[in-house]
C-alpha cells in the first residue's frame, strides 16, 4: 500500500506530479478558457464581490497566504487571509459582498467549519477548496473546488498543500476571467506554466538524494531558520512547519525582510538557515534576498539556498544550493516546498520518528 516507500508521507511527496496534473485535468478548455463548472455561484454574484477572505489552519493557511498574493495581483480584489481559529471570535467584517474561501484538505477541521458557518450566517458566499469528497466543509459551502490529490494518509500534509496551491491559482484565474482582466494573455501564460509544473516537480524529485544527503549532514542540529519573501515567505513557513511536525525540531519561518527587525539576533554559528530566493526578474526582490543570505552568512550561519537553476548570484554565499526549475514568482512555492518536504521526511526518519503518525498530532482535528 505504501508502494515500496517506507512512509505514506514519502510516497505522497512523490505522488505530487500526478496529484497536480489530476487537479488541473479538465479545467482548461481547448479554447484557452478556464472551466470551473463546480463553482455554483453565478458570474453576476462573483462580479459584485468586493472582498475575499481566505480561511484555513496549518498548511492550508499557508496555501491561503500564497493565494492572497496571486489573487490580488490577478483580480485586484482586496484579499485577507486568516487563521480559522481566529476568524469567528473577533467580529470580522463579512457580508453578502464577501467571498469566503475555506481551504481544508480533510474538509472536517472544526475551526474551519465554524468559521464558514459564521461567514454564511453573515450572508457571505463560501467556496471550499478540499481534497475529500462529500466531507462536511464542502457540504456546508456554496461551491467546492476539489483538489484531486487522492487520499492523504501522512499527518503532515504534502500533496494536499501543493494541490491546494494549484486550486487557489485556478480560482484566482477564474475570477480574473469572469471579471474581465486587463492581463488576458497572462491567464493563458499562467495556465501554460501550471501545465508544466508536474514535470518540474518530477525533476526536483529525481534529485531527492541530494536533499537526503543534506538531511544526514544536518540531522544533529536542533534549531532551523527558514527565510523567504513574497510568496517565498509562506513557503518558508511551510518548510519550518514540516520540520516541527515530524522531526519535532525547533524551526522558525520568517519573512526575509523582517530579519533585520529582530530574527537576525538569534543566528548562531553553524545554525542552518534555508533561504528561498525569488526567480531573477524585473523587480529587486531577488537582490534583496541575496543580501539576506550574505547577512546571515556573515554571522556564521550555514546557508542552504533554494534558487533558480543557473542563478550565479547566490553561489558565493551558499553552503549548499538547491536548484529550482525556472518558473514565475507566484508559482514558485509549488517547487520550493518539495525539497523542504523531502528534507523534513529524511531528518525525521534519521531521528527514528514515526513520520506518518507524529506525536501529539492528528490528521484532522474535529474539535475547536
Ligand atoms: C492540522 C494538521 O491539525 O490540521 C495539519 O495536523 C493540517 O497537517 C491542518 O494542515 C489543517 O487540516 P485540513 O484538513 O483542514 O487541511
Boltz pocket constraint, residues with backbone or C-beta under 6 A from the ligand:
constraints:
  - pocket:
      binder: B
      contacts: [[A, 57], [A, 58], [A, 59], [A, 60], [A, 103], [A, 104], [A, 105], [A, 106], [A, 107], [A, 108], [A, 109], [A, 112], [A, 155], [A, 156], [A, 157], [A, 361], [A, 362], [A, 363], [A, 364], [A, 365]]
      max_distance: 6.0
